[in-house]
Structures are given as structure tokens and as C-alpha cells.
Amino acid sequence: MSAAALPFGLDPPGIEYARNPYPALARLRDIAPVHYAQERDGWFISERADIAALLRDDRLDITPGSSFVDRSDPFRATVVRRLRGWFASSEALLTDTVPVATKACMAALIEQGEGDLAPMVAHAIPVRVMASLLGVPASDIPALQHTAEGLLLGYDLKWTGRPTASAPASRVLDLYFHSHWRKAPATELMDLLRTTQAEFALPDASMVDTCSKLFSAGTTTTGAAIANILARLLNAGADSDALRPPYQVDDLLRLDTPVLGIKRVARAEVQLGAAVIRPGQSVCLLIGGSNRMPVGAPHAPPLTFGLGRYYCLGAMLARLEIGAVLDAFQPIAPKLRLSGPVRWREAWLLHEARSLPVQLHGVFDAD
């Protein structure tokens, strides 16, 4: 394959790549596992071992907007550490917040007997959950969800004809949560954040950014992951082993990673085999392809949530929401049918089923 035929050029990704990017990612790994794209002055890394090592390499920095703005040691040792522990252990998430959101979305689907699973279920559940945790009123959810979608869109590589957000999404979210921060209801999560701020004298700006990032990251990528899993289950049919407990959530995430590449910027020279990554150059770690590679360890985890310092702190919440969706779909799966084509997002680094029109054949009890 010629260099011109490799993915990640400036041309549009195309519908076939949007539907199934994995053959192109596998070809790139076979031909050029460490690939330099001159038109982007950036590197694309495909081998799992290289990706795992670079995710832990402090010479590679996160790109602006992809994590919390406050990266100071006091912030990471307090807010980040406590959030990670809370998401992993909160009883309220397990017994109340996630089940309530899932039941409400599934009841609406069953009542209508048809609908689009992407907005009605896949995105609606994590949005309801995160809005509940942050004390966001229902009337504000549609605008915030639209803005968070714009933030996700900005993560993709630039390409000719790529849609653009109507306004800087991160700025809009920050303005909203600046107003929301002090007046929000005293939810368990907001109490945790406010107590931590008072205890360690953290600035308001850091806490506002925390709320903004929690909402955007906790809704967009989780919604995309759920949509991809539902698309796979619909194509596999009701007899799919993935629909029977115990669910292999990590394996489903490995197969249908919503973010195909983790972006980094080199702040020091990095030697990778014969390649030399220069300071200031972009690096894209293609976890979507590497997740599907055979690995030496039989239970090696997928790289969907990253590794090292910036491992996703909401990973446990995402797994919990996916498990709740699988539980909810198990009894209705035999009567669920696609009523139209699955529509996929056109993007280089984002893989997502954007539309999943379905019909339910039969009568079901929403309870």
C-alpha cells in the first residue's frame, strides 16, 4: 500500500472507514507501526507495546482540553484521587442513580415501541446520570449535551469538510458551570468537591473546570461506547453470548472503542526504534487498533481507558452504566429489530453509531 493510501490524511475519512475503521488500522500497523504523517507533522503509533509504554512516558504531554486544566500536584493528589475513589465505590451509583436513569430511558422506549437507541438510550442514560450527580436541572440538559458534543467533535483530526462547532464548546461549558458551581444542589458528588476545595484551598476555576470536564467526558464517550455495543448486539442477534451475564464489558469495549486514538504532544525528544519524535510534534496512540491485537497475557486489559497517570477516573462508572444497559436489554432483545440502517459518525479518531433505529415486536412491562 502506498503512503497516500494510508489513513489519517487531510481527505475525509469516508463512510466505509466510519462504519469499520479496523481493517485500515490493521493495514497501517502491518505496513508502518510507527508512521509519520508529514502533512500533519505528527506520528501515529499502532503497536500495543509501544502504545502502553508511551502512555506512561512523561516526555509525552496531554493535549489541551483533554484533561483537567489544573495539573498541579495538590489538585491531582486531592480532587483527582478522591474522585477516582468515589466513582469506584459509591453505593448511590450502584443502587440509585444509574438504575433510575436506565429504567426511565428503557420505559420510554418500551412505551413508544420504537425509536432511535443512540439518543434515547445510549446517550440519554449517561447524560441523566451525570446531570443527577452534578445537580444540573433537566431544563439545562439539552443545551449542555449539545455543547459537550461540540467539545468531542473538536478532538478529531482536522480534515477537509469536517463539521465545526458553532462556538468554543469548552468556554461555553466553563461559563455555565461558573454560574452553577455555588448554587448547585448539595448532591453527594458536589459535596465531595466542595469539601475538598475548602479543605485544600483550591481555586474556584479548578472546581468549575472539574465540573465541566466531568459532564463532557462522562456523557459523550460513554454514550458512544454504549451505542457501539448496542449496534454490535443488534447485528449479533438475541443469541449473542455477550447479552448473557456475566457480561464481558471490557471485551465489548475492546472491540468497539469509541475513541480510536489518544492524542499526545512531545515535550522532549523520544526515540522509538529508528524513529525520532521531536519536541512539539503530535503523537496519536491508536488504541482502537491495538485493542484488537493478540496479546501475550491472557487477561491483558483493553487500552480504552488509557494507562498510567491519566487513566480515566470514570472507568468504573462507564462499566457500571454499560452493565445496566445490558441488564435492561436482556429481556427485550428477542423482540428488538433494526428498522433502518445504522448511521456512523464520519471521523478519523471517533468511532460511534450515531443512529440505531429499532422497533419492538410485542408488549413488555417497563418494570
N, C-alpha and C positions, 0 to 999 in steps of 0.2 A: 504494500500500500504506500502510495506517495505521501509526502508530508502534507500536501494540500488536501488530501482526503482524510486526514486525522481530525478528530473532533476539537472543539474549542477555538475555531477560527472566528472571524468577525461576521460571518454569514449567520442567518437564522438557524437555530438547531434543527428545525423541520419536525413535521408531525410524527414521522416514524421514530426518530430519536426520542421525542417526548413520550411516546407510548411505551417504548422499550429501549432505554439507553444502554443496557448492559452488554449487548454484542459490541457496540462501539467502544465501550470502556475496556472490554476484554481484548479487543484488537490493539488498542493503544498500549495496554500492559504487555502484550506479546511483542510488539514492534519497538516501543520506546517507553519502558517503565519509568524512566526519568526523562521527561520530554520538555524541551524549551520551546515555547511559542514566541517567536520573535516579535510578531505584531502586538503582543500583549506584554512583552518584556517580563514574562512570567514562566514559572515551572509547574508542571503537572506530574505528580508522583503517584504511581499506581501500585507498587508492591507493598503488601501488608507490613512486612518487617520494617521497611523504610518509613512508612507512614506512622507506625507505632513509635518508632524512635524519634521522629521529628515532632510528634505531638508532645513529647516530653522534653524537647530541646529548647532551652531558654534563649537560644540565639534567634529563634523564630517568635515573632510577636503577633498578638491577635490584631485583626484589622479593626479600624474604628467602628464603633457601634455594635460589634459582635459580642460584647460582654459589658459588664458594669463599667461606667466611666471611672469610678473611684477604684483604683487598683492598689491603694496603699495597704501596707501590712495591717494597720489597725482595722480597716474595713474588712479585709479578707479574713482576718482572724476572729472577727466578731459576727458581722452580718452574714457573710457567706457561710461560715462554719455553722452558725445557728440555723440558717435556712436549710442547709443540706440535711442537718439532723432532724429538723421539723418535718420536712417533706417525707423523710424515710420512716417516721414514727408516729405521725399524728393519727390518733384514733378517729377524730372527726372526719378526716378524709375518707377513711375506710367505711365508717358506719353511717355517715350522714351526707356530706357534700357530694361526693361522686355518685352514690346510689340515687340521691334525689334528682340530680341533673340527668342521669341516664334514664330514669323512669319517666321523667317529664318528656324527654325527646322521643322515647320509644312510644309513649302513649299517643303523642301527636301523629306519629307515623301510622300506628295501628288504626287510629280513629279515621284518618283520611283514606287508608287502604292503598295509597300510592304516594310517591314523592321522590325527591332527589336526596339520596342518602348523604351526599357531600355536605350541603349546607344544613340539612335537617338533623343530622346525627353526628357525622364526623367532626364538623366544626362547632356545632351548637353545644355539644357536651363540654369540651374543654373551655369554651367561652363562658358558659354558665358557671362552671367550677371556679375559674379564675375571678370572674366578677363577684361571686359569692365570697371568696377568700379576701378580696381587696375591698369589699363593701361598695362596689360600683352599682349604682341603681340601674334597673332594667332599661330605663329610657335612654341611658347613655351608651348602652352596649353596641347598637348598630354602627354609630359613628366611630367608636373606638376600634371595633372589629375591622372596619374599612381602612382605618389609618394603620393598624398593625399589618394588614395585608400589604399596604404600600411599603412598609418597612422591610417585609420579607422580599418583596419584588426587587428592592434595591440591593439585595445580597447577590443576585445573579450577576454573571458576567455581562458586560455590555455587548450587544450585537445589533446589527442593522435592523431597525424596525421594532426594537424592544419597547414594550409599553413603559411609560414613566408615571410615577406618582404625581398627583396634581399639586402636592405641597410636600415640603420636607417632613416626612412622617415622624421622625424622632423628635423634631421640635414641637409638633402638634401634641404628641403624647406627653412630652415633658410639661407643656403648658397646662394640659388637663390635670395631670397628677400633682402639679404645683398647687393648684386650687383644691384638689381632692385630699391632699395629704393630711391637713389638720382637721377637716370637717368629716372625714370618713367615719362610718360606724366602727365601734370597737370590736371588730372580728378577732378571732384568735390570732390570725396572721398579722393583722395591723397592730395588735397589742404587742406581739413579739418584736416587730420592727420599731415601734415607738419606745418600748422599754430598752431595747438595745441602743437606740440613739441617745436616750437620756443617760444611760449608764456610761457610755464611752464618749459623750460629747461630739457625736458625728454631725456633720453639716446637713442642713435640710436638702441641699442639692443632691447629695449622695442618696438620701432616702427617696426623694422624688424619682431619681433615675432608677432606683431599685424597683419601685412600683411599675414604672414604665416598661422596664425590661421583663419583669415577671409576667405582665399582661401579654406583651407581644410574643415573647418566646414560649410562654405557656399555653398559647392558643394556636398560633399559626402552624408550627412544625408538628405539634401533636395532632392537630386536626388533619394535616396532610398524611401523617402516618396512619391514622385510623381509616381515612379514605382509601389509601393504598391497600390496606389489609382487607377492607370490605370488598374492594374490586377483585382481589385475589380469591376471596371466599366465594363470591358470586360466580366467578369463572370456574372454580373447582367444583361447585355444587354442594348440596347438603351432606354428601357423604364424606366431605373432606375431614381428615383426621385433625386438622388444625381447629375445627369447630368443636372438638370434644375436649373436655377437661381431662387432665391438667393441660392448660394452654401453653404452648411454646412461644411466648410473646417475643423473647429475644430472637428466636429463629425467624419469626414473621418480620421483625424489624430488620434483620439481616438481609432478607430477600427483597424488601421494599423500602429501603432507606429514603426518607423524604428529602434530605439534603445530601446530594451526591458528593460534595466536596467541602472540606473545611479549609477556609482561607487563612493564610498567614502572610506576614511580611518579614523578610530577613533584616535583622538589625546588626548582624555581624556575618562575616563570610562563613559559609557552610560547605564543606567538601562532602559530596555524595558520590562515591565511586569516582569516575572520571569527570563528573560534573562539578562545577564550582558555582554556587549560588551567591551572588553578590549582595552586599547591603543595599536595601531599598527595593530589591526585586520581590515580586509577589510569588507566593508558593501556594498551590492548591493540592491538598491531600485528598485523593479520590477514594474516600471510604465506601462509596456506593459500589464500586467495582471490587475493591479489596475485601469487602464483606462476603463476597461470593467465592473467594478463593479457598481452595482446600488448605486447612491449617494443620500444623503438627499436633498441637494439643487437642484432644477430643472435645473439650468444652471451652475452647477459646471464645471469649465474648465478642459480639459484634462491636465495631468501632462507631456505631450510630451515635452514641452519646459522647464520643471523644475519649481521651485518656489524660491522665496527669492533672496538672494544676487547674485546667479549665474543663474538667469533666462536668457534664451537665448536672446541675444541682437538682433539677426537677425530674431526673430519670425515673425515680420511684413513682412519682405522680403520673407520669406518662404511662408507665407499665400498669398502674392501677386502673387508669381510665380505659386502656385498651382491653384489659381483662374484664372490666364491667360491660363493655360493648359486646365482647364475645359471649359473655353470660346471657346478655339480653337477646342476642340474635339466635342463640341455640334453639329455642322452641319455635321460632318463626321461620327458620332457614328453609325447611322443606316447602314452604308456600311462597317463597320470595323469588321473583323473577325480574331480570332486567327488562325494561320496557323500551329501551332505546340504547344508542351507542354510548360507551364510556368516553368522556372527553378528558384529555390530559393537558396539563399546563405545558405550554411551549417555553422551555428554559434550558440552559446548559447545566446548571448546578442544582435545580429544584425539580424533583420528580413527584408529581401529585395528580391523582384522579380528581378533576375539578367538578365533574358531573357524573352521578350514578343514578339514573332514573330507574325506579323499580315499581312493581305492583305486587300487592299481597293477594293471594288467591285463597280466600277462606275467611272465617271470622275468628278473632282472637280476643282474649281478655288481657287488657293492658296491665292488670295487676299480676 
